[in-house]
Amino acid sequence: MEHQILVITNPPHGDVDVDAVAGILKLSAVDARLKVGFRAPEVLRAADWDRAREVAEALSRIGLSVAMVNGRELERVPWPEPVLSFALSQEGLEARLLNGEVCLPYDTPVMGVSCKPPESFRPRSTQQLEPGMEGLAVAEAFEWMPRLDVYAVRDGKLRRLTFVQDVVDCSALGAAAGSTPEEGLASVLAECQRRFEDLELDARLENVRPRHRFVAGDAGFDVDLRKMYSFGTLLLRSALEAISPELRDLTHYELGSRMAYVLSRHGGEGA
């Protein structure tokens, strides 16, 4: 597939010259201000190394925190493995997954990505998860739902355990899980932070309203190319498809979680 280097925002930013950002990205001042203020990572450009570096360095000089990521790194991030139930034993977190089981000892370095829409957002009901489902079908089943992705290397393989509100059984936490699904998911995160010795958390997708994917022919989708590589545009869809056909139709939280994980492997540093 085509070689794509992505220039991705890595907020929080410094003192940004918004007008200069608008000039570099060929955006209106309003759209540039929205991009600078967006709290989660967002793709700004897809190009070869030389052009990507030129854009990244120019944006860095005017205060925007950005990173250059080889698109292949997004492709290598595994699909979510939904956790149906779990136990917190002396050995570690023992999870029963949609398609198997796994145990993460508490001395395992883990990286968590928390995704949660604003309280005003009413997520769609989850589709039915069924054994054997994998890949994009799994991500689509809880496209709008709050979730916690736990990334860890186990037996030489990167795993991604996904705790989804209204899917995972939190009874293992007892009364600590609270009386609502929201409290249950928060308790899972709190227990992971308490028990794992080395846990890095990215919460930039909390209180971020998940955006719609582009669907050809659907009314209501903004295909204004001035917004360039914003989620839900043809340009981003084309760039992701050039990396891999599997990435073309990613949901917003799915792409955001992958970018958060990849950025963490870059040490959180911009260009």
C-alpha positions in Angstrom: 0.0 0.0 0.0 1.0 3.6 -0.4 3.5 5.1 2.0 1.6 7.6 4.2 3.2 9.8 6.9 0.6 11.4 9.1 1.0 14.7 10.9 -1.1 14.4 14.0 -1.9 17.0 16.7 -0.6 16.1 20.2 -2.4 18.4 22.6 -2.2 20.3 24.9 -0.5 23.0 22.8 1.5 26.0 23.6 0.8 29.6 22.7 -0.5 29.1 19.2 -0.6 31.7 16.4 -4.0 30.7 15.0 -3.8 32.9 12.0 -0.5 31.2 11.0 -2.0 27.8 11.5 -4.9 28.8 9.2 -2.4 29.8 6.5 -0.3 26.6 6.7 -3.4 24.3 6.7 -5.4 26.5 4.2 -8.3 26.8 6.7 -10.6 29.6 7.7 -9.7 31.3 10.9 -12.8 29.7 12.5 -11.8 26.2 11.5 -8.2 26.7 12.5 -9.3 27.8 16.0 -11.5 24.7 16.3 -8.5 22.5 15.4 -6.2 24.2 17.9 -8.8 23.9 20.6 -9.7 20.3 20.0 -8.5 18.3 23.0 -7.9 15.0 21.3 -5.3 14.0 18.6 -6.4 14.8 15.1 -4.8 14.2 11.7 -3.7 17.3 9.9 -1.8 16.0 6.9 -1.0 12.8 5.0 2.2 13.1 2.9 5.6 11.7 2.2 8.3 12.1 4.8 9.8 15.3 3.4 6.5 17.2 3.0 5.2 15.9 6.3 8.3 17.1 8.1 8.1 20.5 6.4 4.5 20.9 7.6 5.2 19.5 11.1 8.2 21.8 11.7 6.3 24.9 10.5 3.4 24.1 12.8 5.7 23.4 15.7 7.4 26.8 15.3 4.1 28.6 15.8 3.2 26.7 18.9 1.2 23.7 17.8 2.3 20.4 19.3 2.4 17.8 16.6 3.9 14.4 15.8 4.8 12.6 12.6 3.6 9.0 12.5 4.1 6.4 9.9 0.6 5.2 8.9 1.7 1.6 9.2 1.9 2.1 13.0 -1.9 2.7 13.1 -2.4 -0.5 11.0 -0.3 -2.6 13.5 -2.5 -1.6 16.5 -4.7 -4.6 17.3 -8.5 -4.5 17.1 -10.4 -4.4 20.4 -11.0 -7.6 22.4 -14.2 -6.9 24.4 -14.1 -8.0 28.0 -17.3 -9.8 29.0 -16.3 -10.4 32.7 -13.1 -10.3 34.8 -11.6 -11.2 38.1 -8.9 -9.4 40.1 -6.9 -12.2 41.5 -3.5 -12.3 43.3 -1.9 -13.2 39.9 -3.4 -10.3 38.0 -6.4 -9.2 36.0 -8.1 -12.3 34.6 -10.4 -11.4 31.7 -13.0 -13.5 29.9 -13.0 -12.1 26.4 -15.5 -12.4 23.5 -13.0 -14.8 21.9 -10.9 -16.3 24.6 -9.2 -15.5 28.0 -6.1 -13.6 29.2 -4.4 -12.8 32.4 -2.4 -9.6 32.9 0.0 -9.7 35.9 0.0 -6.4 37.8 3.7 -5.8 37.0 2.8 -5.7 33.3 3.3 -2.2 31.8 0.0 -1.1 30.5 -1.4 1.9 28.6 -5.0 2.9 29.0 -7.1 5.0 26.7 -10.4 6.3 28.1 -13.1 7.2 25.6 -16.3 8.8 26.9 -18.9 11.1 25.1 -20.2 14.2 26.9 -23.2 13.6 29.3 -25.4 15.5 26.8 -24.7 12.9 24.1 -27.0 10.0 23.8 -25.2 7.0 22.4 -26.9 4.5 20.2 -27.6 1.1 21.7 -24.8 -1.4 21.2 -25.3 -4.1 18.6 -25.2 -7.7 19.8 -21.7 -9.0 20.2 -21.4 -12.6 19.1 -18.5 -15.1 19.5 -16.3 -15.1 16.4 -16.9 -11.4 15.6 -13.6 -9.6 15.1 -12.0 -6.5 13.5 -14.2 -3.6 12.4 -17.4 -5.5 13.2 -16.4 -5.5 16.9 -15.5 -1.7 16.8 -18.9 -0.9 15.1 -20.8 -2.9 17.8 -20.0 -0.3 20.4 -19.2 2.7 18.1 -20.8 5.3 20.4 -20.3 3.7 23.8 -17.9 4.8 26.6 -15.0 2.4 26.9 -11.6 1.8 28.4 -8.9 0.3 26.2 -6.1 -1.4 28.1 -3.0 -2.1 25.9 -0.3 -4.5 27.1 2.2 -6.8 25.6 1.5 -10.4 26.7 3.7 -13.4 25.5 5.3 -11.1 22.9 2.0 -10.0 21.4 0.3 -6.6 21.8 -3.1 -7.1 23.3 -6.0 -4.6 23.6 -8.6 -5.4 26.3 -11.6 -3.2 25.9 -14.0 -2.6 28.8 -17.2 -1.3 27.2 -20.0 0.3 29.3 -23.2 -1.9 29.2 -21.1 -4.9 27.9 -18.6 -5.8 30.7 -19.9 -7.4 33.9 -18.5 -5.4 36.8 -19.8 -7.7 39.5 -16.2 -8.6 40.4 -15.9 -5.2 41.9 -18.9 -5.7 44.2 -20.3 -2.5 45.8 -17.2 -0.5 44.5 -18.6 -0.7 41.0 -21.4 1.7 41.9 -25.1 1.4 40.9 -24.8 2.7 37.3 -22.9 1.5 34.2 -21.0 4.8 34.2 -19.8 4.2 37.8 -18.9 0.7 36.9 -16.6 1.7 34.1 -15.1 4.4 36.3 -14.4 1.7 39.0 -12.7 -0.5 36.4 -10.3 2.4 35.6 -9.7 3.2 39.3 -8.9 -0.4 40.1 -6.5 -0.7 37.2 -4.8 2.5 38.3 -4.5 1.1 41.9 -3.3 -2.4 41.0 -1.0 -2.0 38.0 2.5 -0.9 38.9 3.1 0.9 35.6 -0.1 2.3 34.0 -0.1 5.3 31.6 -3.5 6.8 31.0 -4.6 8.9 28.0 -8.0 10.6 28.8 -8.0 13.1 26.0 -11.0 11.3 24.4 -13.1 11.8 27.5 -16.0 14.2 27.0 -15.3 14.2 23.3 -18.4 13.8 21.2 -17.8 10.9 18.7 -18.1 12.1 15.1 -19.9 10.3 12.3 -18.0 8.4 9.7 -18.2 9.4 6.0 -20.9 7.5 4.1 -21.1 8.1 0.4 -24.4 9.5 -0.6 -25.7 10.2 2.9 -27.2 13.6 3.5 -25.9 15.7 6.3 -22.2 14.7 5.9 -19.9 17.7 5.6 -17.4 17.0 2.8 -16.0 20.6 2.8 -12.3 20.0 1.9 -11.3 23.2 3.7 -11.5 21.0 6.9 -8.9 18.8 5.2 -8.3 15.6 7.3 -10.9 16.1 10.0 -12.7 12.8 10.9 -15.6 12.2 8.5 -14.0 13.8 5.4 -13.2 12.1 2.1 -9.5 13.1 2.5 -9.0 11.3 5.7 -10.9 8.3 4.5 -8.8 8.2 1.4 -5.5 8.6 3.4 -6.5 5.7 5.8 -7.5 3.5 2.8 -4.1 4.2 1.2 -2.5 2.7 4.4 -4.8 -0.3 4.5 -8.4 -1.0 3.3 -9.1 -2.2 6.9 -8.6 1.3 8.2 -10.9 3.1 5.7 -14.1 2.9 7.8 -12.8 3.2 11.3 -15.1 4.7 13.9 -14.0 7.9 15.6 -13.1 6.4 18.9 -11.4 3.5 17.2 -9.1 5.8 15.3 -8.6 8.1 18.3 -7.6 5.1 20.5 -5.1 3.9 17.9 -3.6 7.4 17.6 -3.3 7.8 21.4 -1.5 4.5 21.7 0.9 5.2 18.8 1.6 8.7 20.2 2.5 7.2 23.6 5.1 5.0 21.9 6.6 8.2 20.5 7.2 9.4 24.0 4.6 12.1 23.7 7.0 14.3 21.8 6.0 16.5 18.9 8.0 17.4 15.8 
